[in-house]
Amino acid sequence: MENNETVCHCMDVSRGDIIKAIKELNLKTVEEVGKATEAGTGCGGCQPVIQEILDEINR
């Protein structure tokens, strides 16, 4: 998945936006990502992908 691809379609948040927030704000949970970016706060269908991104960055 490229950084410009949309992860959260409800809130129009890209993978790059999520990665930037995780790195800049030291986010550790899907809920924290949601508060920072609104990703995953609509239907919630993208929450597993957000968790995958978190796992990838916070190894």
N, C-alpha and C positions, 0 to 999 in steps of 0.2 A: 504494500500500500504506500503510495506516494504522500508526501507531507501536504500537498494541496488537495488531496481527496477529502470529501466530506465524511466525517464519522457520524456526527449527529445531524440528521436531516431536519428534525423538528426545530432546532435552534441554529442551524446552519453553522456548525463549528467543524473546522478542519482538523486533520491529524496534526498538522503543524502548530495550530493554535493550542491544542491540548499538550503537545510536547513542550512548547514554550512555557506554558503555565506551570507544568510539573517541575521543570528545571528551575524556573525563576522563583517559584513560591515553595519549592521543596514539598510538593504534594505527595501524599501516600495512599489516599483512598479515592474511590469513585465519587464519594460524597463531596470530598474536598475539591475535586475537579469540577463537579457540578456547581458548587458555590462560586468558584473562580471564573468559569467559562459558560455556565448554563448547560453544558453538554450533559446529556443523560437525564435531564430534568423534565423532558416532555413525556414521551411514551415509555422511555427507559429501555428501548430495544437495543441501543448502542452500548449499554453499560458493560457487557462482556468484552467488547472491543476496547473500551476505555481501560478496563482492568488489564487486558493484554498489553496495552501501551505502558501502563504503570509498571507492570512486572518487567517489561523490557528495559525501562529506564532505571528502575530502582533495584537492579540486581545487586 
